[in-house]
Amino acid sequence: MGAINTTILKDAWKYLPAYIIPSFVGFIAIPIVTRLFTTHEYGQFMLVIAVSTVATVISSAWVNAPLVRFWSVYSKNTEEKEAFLAIVIKLLLVAGFALSLIFVVTGTFAVKWLPQRFHNIIWIILSLSLCDMFWRVACGKLRATREIGQYVWFTIWYSVVGITTGILLVAFFSFGIEGLLFGRIFSMVLMIGFLRKKAFGDVDMKRGKLASEMTLKMIKYGAPFAIIDLATWIINLSDRYIIRFYYDSAKVGLYSANYGIAEKIVYLVVFVFVMAESPVAFGKWESSPVEENKKLSEKVTRYYIVFAVPLTIGISVLAKPLISVLTPAGYRSGYVIMPFVAVSILLLGVFHRYYNVLALHKRTRVYMYIVSGACIANIVMNFIFVPLWGYTAAAKTTLFSYSAMLVLSIVISRRYMVWNFPFRSLARSCIASAIMSLVVIFCGNICGNIDMIKLFSIGLVGSGVYFLSLYLLSEFNEQEKEYALNLLKDVLRIKASG
């Protein structure tokens, strides 16, 4: 399979717990949270989280992106590495100060027209955003250095402790939506000193001047990511505000719950491949011929398709029973948006494969123009179609936006590097997924009323049918079969020893 391909697969396998465990806890939390809050209250919570998310991504993305991109460049020399880390921390402090100033100014005016109960939430959001900003950049450092075990541990801690604490504060102390926010803050504050030590150690802050060529290079590469992540946020979350503008918070809660379930499941594959590929790809780019990087893109895209396509189709087929199991009756009519969301996230994962070409060539401005264009189109379409078709239109415009991003990235990235898309693997994966869908539908009809255990069992059967179909379609070569067999043996050995 090649050393690099094996490395990425191993890293992807190691990153899995960082997504699976938080997602599992999130799925358990959905039935609890949706029963603690009405659709109206849950919609308000999602709007608050959207504000916190945009504040965090804008303030951290322009620091985090160059950290991951240039670590392989500056880590080879001890003095440059120390200067690089010192600059990262200084830029982070600048971002934190700017974010606080923005919140103080806007918050002072906002309290005049916001309802009374939201006055304190402004400052809770600021605290959450500042903690989350540092957390993301510190975890980005662990990712850049491929300290995957540490990254996974801190990611799981933040999710599990944050959600658990938040639910306890709401259920037993009547904190309302503020309790969920305090839970997240508590989980980070408790471990933020330990994370700083693990990620940055004892950095000499006298090194690395802000007025330097290194800083300029980092800002030039990273600055577009503030706009990129803002545009991405608009595509992902601004639809909640537009739905709220035309309808009410109840519709926002209905839309958000169904959107979140579909997104989390398919994003599992996007997450592990993005996390595993980028540090390896950036390191390889600095030391290997272009042809090797082309092969890497082809291989990683093929692996992504093999795992992402069945998840997307599975979510589309099982949308109604899945939402019925996970949420109370008030949320269930929103299952119709789940196929659109699932396909959108699938396309986002393919888009990342082409985005990597632009990142390798340091063409972040081009990436910014692509995402910004899709963002503007998304806003315009939402304002036109949401009042005509209801909240389902928002899911469809998201699909269109991601499709446009993918098409533009394919066309533009070919100017810098051309690699062969694995169309044969895509065709085999679609055929195998179609067979899987027939089996899943048949099993669902036999089971009748589906509960969590039956749903999980149907998913396992569908997975088995899918991979068996791929095997019969000769998708896997001998090396991949051997790798999968050795991986299975390792898992069984760990279970036996445990």
C-alpha positions in Angstrom: 0.0 0.0 0.0 3.0 2.3 0.5 4.3 3.8 3.7 2.5 7.1 3.4 -0.9 5.5 2.6 -0.4 3.1 5.5 0.5 6.1 7.8 -2.7 8.0 6.8 -4.9 4.9 7.3 -3.3 4.2 10.7 -3.7 7.9 11.7 -7.3 7.9 10.5 -7.9 4.8 12.7 -6.3 6.5 15.7 -8.4 9.7 15.1 -11.7 7.7 15.1 -12.3 7.8 18.9 -12.0 11.6 18.8 -15.1 11.7 16.7 -16.9 8.5 17.6 -17.0 8.9 21.3 -18.1 12.6 21.3 -20.7 11.7 18.6 -21.9 8.8 20.7 -22.3 11.0 23.7 -23.9 13.6 21.5 -26.4 11.1 20.2 -27.2 10.0 23.8 -27.6 13.7 24.7 -30.0 14.5 21.8 -33.0 12.6 23.3 -32.2 14.1 26.7 -31.7 17.7 25.6 -34.7 17.6 23.2 -36.9 16.5 26.2 -35.5 19.1 28.5 -36.2 21.9 26.0 -39.1 22.7 23.7 -38.3 23.2 20.0 -38.5 26.9 20.7 -35.9 26.8 23.5 -33.7 24.4 21.6 -33.8 26.8 18.6 -32.7 29.6 20.9 -29.8 27.5 22.1 -28.7 26.7 18.6 -28.7 30.4 17.7 -26.5 31.2 20.7 -24.1 28.4 19.8 -24.0 29.7 16.2 -22.8 33.1 17.6 -20.1 31.4 19.7 -19.0 29.3 16.8 -18.5 32.2 14.4 -16.6 34.2 17.1 -14.3 31.2 17.7 -13.6 30.2 14.1 -12.8 33.8 13.0 -10.5 34.4 15.9 -8.7 31.1 15.8 -8.6 29.9 12.1 -6.1 32.5 10.9 -3.7 31.2 13.7 -4.4 27.5 13.5 -4.1 27.2 9.7 -0.5 28.4 9.4 0.4 26.4 12.5 -0.6 23.1 10.8 0.7 24.2 7.4 4.2 25.4 8.4 5.1 23.1 11.3 6.8 20.7 8.9 8.9 23.7 7.6 10.0 25.3 10.9 10.2 22.3 13.2 13.4 21.0 11.6 15.5 23.8 13.2 15.3 24.3 17.0 15.6 28.1 17.0 13.0 28.5 14.2 10.7 26.1 16.0 10.9 28.1 19.3 10.3 31.3 17.4 7.4 29.8 15.5 5.6 28.7 18.6 6.2 32.0 20.3 4.7 33.8 17.4 1.7 31.5 17.4 1.0 32.3 21.1 1.4 36.0 20.5 -1.0 36.0 17.6 -3.4 34.0 19.7 -3.2 36.8 22.4 -3.8 39.4 19.8 -6.8 37.5 18.5 -8.2 37.1 22.1 -7.8 40.8 22.8 -9.5 41.8 19.5 -12.4 39.4 20.2 -12.9 40.7 23.7 -12.9 44.3 22.4 -15.5 43.5 19.7 -17.7 41.8 22.3 -17.4 44.7 24.8 -18.4 47.3 22.1 -21.2 45.3 20.5 -22.4 43.9 23.8 -22.8 47.4 25.3 -25.2 48.4 22.4 -26.9 45.0 22.1 -28.2 44.9 25.7 -30.5 47.9 24.7 -32.6 45.8 22.3 -32.0 42.2 23.5 -34.5 40.5 25.9 -33.4 40.7 29.5 -32.5 37.0 29.8 -29.9 37.3 27.0 -27.9 40.1 28.7 -25.7 37.8 30.7 -25.5 35.3 27.8 -23.4 37.8 25.8 -20.6 37.6 28.3 -21.0 33.8 28.7 -20.5 33.5 24.9 -17.4 35.6 25.1 -15.9 33.4 27.9 -16.8 30.3 25.9 -15.3 31.7 22.6 -12.0 32.7 24.3 -11.6 29.2 25.9 -12.6 27.5 22.7 -10.2 29.7 20.6 -7.2 28.6 22.7 -8.4 25.0 22.8 -8.7 24.7 19.0 -5.2 26.2 18.4 -3.6 24.1 21.1 -5.2 20.9 19.7 -4.1 22.1 16.2 -0.5 22.0 17.5 -1.0 18.4 18.7 -2.4 17.6 15.3 0.5 19.2 13.5 3.0 17.2 15.5 0.8 14.1 15.1 0.5 13.6 18.8 -2.8 11.9 18.0 -3.2 10.2 21.4 -3.1 13.5 23.2 -5.4 15.2 20.6 -7.9 12.4 21.0 -7.8 12.5 24.8 -8.5 16.3 25.0 -11.2 16.2 22.3 -13.0 13.4 24.2 -12.6 15.2 27.5 -14.1 18.5 26.1 -17.1 16.8 24.6 -18.0 14.2 27.3 -17.4 16.5 30.3 -18.9 19.5 28.6 -22.1 17.8 27.6 -22.5 15.8 30.8 -21.9 18.9 33.0 -24.3 21.0 30.9 -27.1 18.4 31.1 -26.7 18.1 34.9 -26.8 21.9 35.4 -30.0 22.0 33.3 -31.7 18.9 34.7 -30.9 19.4 38.4 -30.2 23.1 38.9 -32.6 24.6 36.4 -29.9 26.7 34.6 -31.8 26.7 31.2 -29.7 27.0 28.0 -27.0 28.8 30.1 -26.3 25.5 31.8 -25.2 23.9 28.5 -22.9 26.8 27.8 -21.4 26.7 31.4 -20.8 22.9 30.9 -18.6 23.6 27.9 -16.7 26.3 29.6 -16.2 24.2 32.7 -14.7 21.3 30.7 -12.1 23.5 29.1 -11.2 25.6 32.1 -10.5 22.5 34.2 -7.9 21.2 31.7 -6.7 24.3 29.8 -3.5 24.5 31.9 -2.6 20.9 31.2 -3.4 21.3 27.5 -1.1 24.4 27.3 1.7 22.4 28.9 1.3 19.4 26.5 0.9 21.5 23.4 3.4 24.4 23.9 5.6 23.4 26.8 7.8 26.2 28.2 8.0 28.5 25.2 10.4 31.4 25.5 8.2 34.3 24.6 11.2 36.5 24.0 11.8 34.6 20.8 9.8 35.2 17.6 9.0 38.9 17.0 5.7 39.9 15.6 7.4 42.3 13.3 9.3 39.5 11.4 9.3 37.8 8.0 8.0 34.6 9.7 5.0 36.4 11.1 4.2 38.0 7.8 4.4 34.7 6.1 2.0 33.1 8.6 -0.5 36.0 8.5 -0.4 36.1 4.6 -1.3 32.4 4.6 -3.7 32.4 7.6 -5.6 35.7 7.2 -7.9 34.4 4.4 -9.0 31.6 6.7 -10.8 34.2 8.9 -13.0 35.0 5.9 -13.1 31.4 4.8 -14.3 30.2 8.1 -16.8 33.0 8.4 -18.2 32.1 5.0 -18.2 28.4 5.9 -20.1 29.3 9.1 -22.6 31.3 7.0 -23.2 28.3 4.8 -23.5 25.9 7.7 -25.4 28.0 10.3 -26.8 31.3 9.0 -29.8 29.4 7.7 -30.9 29.1 11.3 -31.2 32.9 11.5 -33.0 33.2 8.2 -35.5 30.5 9.3 -35.9 32.4 12.5 -36.4 35.7 10.5 -39.3 34.2 8.5 -40.7 31.8 11.1 -39.9 31.2 14.8 -37.4 29.5 17.1 -39.4 26.3 17.1 -38.7 25.8 13.4 -35.0 26.5 14.1 -35.0 23.7 16.7 -36.7 21.3 14.4 -34.3 22.0 11.6 -31.2 22.0 13.8 -31.9 18.7 15.4 -32.4 16.8 12.1 -29.5 18.7 10.4 -27.2 17.9 13.3 -27.9 14.1 13.3 -27.2 13.7 9.6 -24.2 16.0 9.7 -22.5 14.2 12.7 -22.9 10.8 11.1 -21.4 11.6 7.7 -18.9 14.0 9.0 -17.3 11.1 10.9 -15.5 10.1 7.7 -14.7 13.7 6.7 -13.2 14.4 10.1 -10.9 11.4 10.3 -9.5 11.8 6.8 -9.0 15.6 7.1 -7.3 15.1 10.5 -5.1 12.3 9.3 -4.2 13.6 5.8 -3.2 17.2 6.2 -0.1 16.9 8.4 1.2 14.0 6.4 0.4 15.7 3.1 2.1 19.0 4.1 5.2 17.1 5.3 5.3 15.0 2.1 5.0 18.2 0.0 8.2 19.6 1.4 10.2 16.5 0.8 8.7 14.5 -2.1 8.2 14.8 -5.9 4.8 16.1 -7.2 3.9 12.7 -8.6 4.0 11.2 -5.1 1.6 13.9 -3.9 -0.7 13.1 -6.8 -0.8 9.4 -5.9 -1.5 10.4 -2.3 -4.5 12.5 -3.3 -5.9 9.7 -5.5 -5.5 7.1 -2.7 -7.0 9.2 0.1 -9.9 10.2 -2.1 -10.6 6.5 -2.9 -10.5 5.5 0.8 -12.8 8.5 1.6 -15.4 7.4 -1.0 -15.4 3.8 0.1 -16.4 4.8 3.6 -18.4 8.0 3.0 -20.8 6.9 0.3 -22.5 4.1 2.2 -22.9 6.3 5.3 -24.6 9.0 3.1 -26.9 6.5 1.4 -27.6 4.7 4.7 -28.6 8.0 6.4 -30.9 8.8 3.5 -32.6 5.4 3.7 -32.9 5.3 7.5 -33.7 9.0 8.1 -37.3 8.5 9.4 -36.6 5.6 11.8 -33.4 7.2 13.0 -35.0 10.5 14.0 -38.0 8.6 15.5 -35.6 6.7 17.8 -33.5 9.7 18.8 -36.0 12.5 19.3 -39.5 13.1 20.7 -42.5 13.5 18.3 -42.2 17.3 18.0 -38.9 17.0 16.0 -39.7 14.1 13.7 -41.3 15.8 10.8 -37.8 17.3 10.0 -36.4 14.0 8.8 -37.1 15.0 5.2 -34.0 17.3 5.2 -31.6 14.6 6.3 -30.8 13.2 2.8 -29.9 16.7 1.5 -27.7 17.3 4.5 -25.9 13.9 4.2 -25.1 14.5 0.5 -23.9 18.0 1.3 -21.4 16.7 3.8 -20.3 14.0 1.4 -19.5 16.6 -1.2 -17.7 18.7 1.4 -15.4 15.8 2.1 -14.6 15.5 -1.6 -14.1 19.3 -1.8 -11.4 19.0 1.0 -9.4 16.7 -1.3 -9.2 19.5 -3.9 -8.7 22.2 -1.3 -5.5 20.4 -0.2 -4.0 21.2 -3.6 -4.6 24.9 -3.1 -3.3 24.7 0.5 -0.1 22.9 -0.6 0.5 25.7 -3.2 -0.3 28.3 -0.5 -3.3 29.6 -2.6 -5.5 30.4 0.4 -6.9 33.5 -1.3 -8.3 31.4 -4.1 -9.9 29.1 -1.5 -11.3 32.2 0.1 -12.9 33.4 -3.1 -14.5 30.0 -3.7 -16.0 29.7 -0.3 -17.1 33.4 -0.2 -18.8 33.0 -3.6 -20.7 30.0 -2.4 -21.6 31.8 0.8 -23.1 34.8 -1.0 -25.1 32.5 -3.2 -26.3 30.5 -0.1 -27.6 33.7 1.6 -29.4 35.0 -1.5 -31.1 31.6 -2.2 -32.1 31.2 1.5 -33.8 34.7 1.5 -35.6 33.8 -1.8 -36.6 30.1 -1.2 -37.1 29.7 2.6 -40.2 31.9 2.6 -41.5 29.9 -0.4 -40.6 26.3 0.5 -40.1 26.5 4.3 -37.1 25.3 6.3 -36.5 22.4 3.9 -35.3 25.0 1.3 -32.3 25.8 3.6 -31.0 22.2 3.4 -31.4 22.3 -0.4 -29.5 25.6 -0.8 -26.7 24.1 1.4 -26.5 21.2 -1.0 -26.3 23.6 -3.9 -23.6 25.7 -2.2 -21.4 22.7 -1.5 -21.9 21.4 -5.0 -20.8 24.8 -6.4 -17.7 24.9 -4.1 -16.7 21.4 -5.3 -17.1 22.2 -9.0 -15.1 25.5 -8.7 -12.3 23.8 -6.6 -12.0 21.0 -9.2 -11.7 23.5 -12.1 -9.3 25.9 -10.3 -7.1 23.3 -8.6 -6.3 21.7 -11.9 -4.2 24.7 -12.7 -1.8 23.7 -10.0 -1.9 19.9 -9.8 -3.9 17.3 -11.8 -4.7 13.9 -10.3 -7.0 11.2 -11.3 -10.3 10.9 -9.5 -11.2 7.3 -8.6 -14.4 7.0 -10.7 -14.3 3.2 -10.7 -14.2 3.1 -6.9 -17.1 5.6 -6.9 -19.2 3.4 -9.2 -18.5 0.2 -7.2 -19.3 2.0 -4.0 -22.6 3.2 -5.4 -23.5 -0.3 -6.6 -22.6 -1.8 -3.2 -24.5 0.9 -1.4 -27.6 0.2 -3.6 -27.5 -3.5 -2.7 -27.0 -2.5 1.0 -30.0 -0.2 0.8 -32.3 -3.0 -0.5 -31.2 -5.2 2.4 -31.7 -2.4 4.9 -35.2 -1.6 3.6 -36.1 -5.3 3.7 -34.8 -5.7 7.3 -36.7 -2.6 8.3 -39.9 -3.9 6.9 -39.4 -7.2 8.8 -38.6 -5.5 12.1 -41.8 -3.4 12.2 -41.5 -0.8 14.9 -37.8 0.0 15.1 -36.0 0.8 18.4 -32.4 1.7 19.1 -31.2 -2.0 19.2 -33.0 -2.9 16.0 -31.7 0.2 14.3 -28.1 -0.6 15.3 -28.5 -4.3 14.2 -29.8 -3.2 10.8 -26.8 -0.8 10.5 -24.4 -3.7 11.2 -26.1 -6.0 8.7 -26.1 -3.2 6.1 -22.3 -2.6 6.7 -21.6 -6.3 6.3 -23.5 -6.4 3.0 -21.8 -3.3 1.7 -18.2 -4.5 2.3 -19.0 -8.0 1.1 -20.4 -6.5 -2.1 -17.3 -4.4 -2.6 -15.2 -7.5 -2.1 -17.2 -9.3 -4.7 -16.8 -6.3 -7.1 -13.0 -6.6 -6.7 -12.6 -3.2 -5.1 -9.8 -4.2 -2.8 -6.3 -5.4 -3.8 -4.3 -8.0 -2.0 -2.3 -5.6 0.1 -5.5 -3.9 1.4 -7.1 -7.3 2.2 -4.0 -8.2 4.2 -4.0 -4.8 5.9 -7.7 -5.2 6.9 -7.1 -8.7 8.1 -4.1 -7.7 10.3 -6.2 -4.8 11.7 -9.0 -7.1 12.6 -6.5 -9.4 14.3 -5.1 -6.5 16.3 -8.6 -5.5 17.5 -9.5 -9.1 18.5 -6.1 -9.4 20.3 -6.8 -6.2 22.2 -10.3 -7.5 23.2 -8.9 -10.9 24.2 -6.2 -9.3 26.4 -8.7 -7.0 27.9 
